[in-house]
Amino acid sequence: MKITEADVVVTNPGRNFVTLRLTTEDGLTGLGDATLNGRELAVVAYLSEHVVPLLIGRDAGRIEDTWQYLYRGAYWRRGPVTMAAIAAVDTALWDIKAKAAGMPLYQLLGGASRTGALAYGHASGRDIPELLDSIRAHLEQGFRAIRVQTGIPGLGTVYGVASSAGDDGRYDYEPARRTALPTVETWDTRAYLRHVPTVFEAVRAEFGPELPLLHDGHHRMTPIQAAKLGKSLEPYDLFWLEDATPGEDQTALRLIRQHTTTPLAIGEVFNSVHDYTVLLQERLIDYVRSAVTHAGGITALRKVLDLAGVYGIKSGMHGPTDISPVGMAAALHLDLAIHNFGIQEYMPHSLATLEVFRTSYGFKDGLLHPSDSPGLGVELDLDAAARFPYEAAYLPVSRLTDGTVHDW
């Protein structure tokens, strides 16, 4: 079953998505998500110029061999652009294989280990009353676990906090804004460290001790600042503190771990098992946060999660709205199959996005299920995609109050 066509589709139904669509000589199609938020066209070029020419005529069934061929065949390995491109190929090949078998992908990964994947929603507010309203709204939607983010007194717009409504109403996501240059936000870590414990005190007082609560530090803290925050949040029993410090320095997690028992999650900017080696072997984290889209696909991330399971570390796959429905479906099939599942990030896509990507996965009573449709269970409407052309968009840049560019 040879690959006869490979098309790279770029569309912007509210935000940019990059999709690889492979077609075999038997007429089967497979989809892979290659979206890299704010750097989409870099992956488009990598796929179109360097990967697609290598795929035509290859056996679509040789998934592992194709992964190794693309990874080892280039002198320059790893990195988000390369690994997003390989992930798209890998996911599309799994989609084809599962369709050829006439079964949902999770069955080929070993079958279901659970009835559904516990998902957490993103609640946020510019102040505490607005945040509490957002939590109530998410609970009414069926979420049983909530990520909590708020504005900081004295600061303006804060990354991770919904500040405006999209076409479909309130849209709790980190938007890549359509601007010629990245917008600039002001940040004050000391003000943040003072404010966040008061936020969780108010949330626990309102919603009680049982609701799983998560928080994202967005890589803003030094290790000692992160340790201080983790310790100050211990009375509020967080499900996890995410991305407390920049992920490049794995040894920074040692210091944080020495000072707090708050569970730690990291990895959404990681793209290889080599980013995790120290963290897993020394049990410095509790949850792996990589996305199928950015970590080399199902083949590669499954290996990372199997290694994590050896050390009792669970999954918490990245799932914001800059992961397309194709990438979300791939994560859900993996969620269902692995034994060390923890939780799945879930942000519902816009109605325009769902016009382009026809999905079959579902959300009910706090759980996600990828559906029993053959393959991933997502189809791409090329006509709808063509109605939403690419628009340049960037995530914001953070500066400290003294004007220094801040490390995320």
Buried (B, 14 or more C-beta within 10 A) or exposed (E): BEBBEBBBBBBBBBBBBBBBBBBBEEEBBBBBBBBBBBBBBBBBEBBBEBBBEBBEEBEBBBBEEBBEBBBEEBEEEBEBBBBBBBBBBBBBBBBBBBBBEEBBBBBBBEEBBBEBBBBBBBBBBBEBEBBBEBBEBBBEEEBBBBBBBBBBEEBEBBBBBBEEEBEBEEBBBBBBEEEEEBEBBBBBBEBBBEBBBEBBBBBBEEBEEEBBBBBBBBBBBBBEBBBBBBBBBEEBBBBBBBBBBBBEEBEBBBBBBEBBEBBBBBBBBBBBBEBBEBBBEBEBBBBBBBBBBBBBBBBBBBEBBEBBBEBEBBBBBBBBBBBBBBBBBBBBBBBBBBEBBBBBBBBBBBEBBBBBBEBBBEBEEBBBBBBEBBBBBBBBBEEBBEEBEBEBBBBBBBBBBEEEEBEB
